[in-house]
């Protein structure tokens, strides 16, 4: 927990919350998770959840100022996020604040957060390269940039959005994406070809842009069976991280998107065999255990070990 007592914050005015921000402490070591498996969405108006961000198992925690926060409470949600982040001494998770669209309050939120130093900010409803350029004009260089891909324009322009190599991750907002495309949410079914195409295009274009992709939020958080199916399906496509609601989804995503012991054992074996043979100037050979091994097989093994 960040604070022993959080009841006091419930009664504070916005002005009083501002006075609680620890503006002198930026000593927290930022978490460098190369391949996150889970990104847990949190409403910063829920103080018990906010107070526990130093103990959560999610690789990424997203304090969401956009969806689910009424317009009248967005400033309070921003100030609460700032108070708790500024007093956060350590965390197992990368802490992100998801701000509103750049032309709908997001610019002011980013300017305010520059002094708070979250690990990253995530900008909602991005559409074009110009949107990203506008963000980078105001975002502090020591804060990472994430983007929500939830408009048809963003999906079309994704390969062009990694300006200055500043964009670390992109997160697919599937419901907003379907709205933007004029498509019904009823399409969100396993093996629906339209959904598969959207997921695949999102994945491939993110990889082309050298940005780490995060799968969509499955909102029926009580339906664990279908959440597992979506994680397994998205993993089969090549995704390796899932947006989550609640600790149970995080637990499942962390398990599914982790390499199992057999995968790691195989990768280590291939790495050692290839490097031994390479020392003898042989880079393609038959192996009694895993068949033909060459440089592409070796590179795939190294990818597994880096994960």
Order of alpha helices (4+ residues) and beta strands (2+ residues): alpha-alpha-beta-alpha-beta-alpha-beta-alpha-beta-alpha-beta-alpha-beta-alpha-alpha-beta-alpha-beta-alpha-alpha-beta-beta-alpha
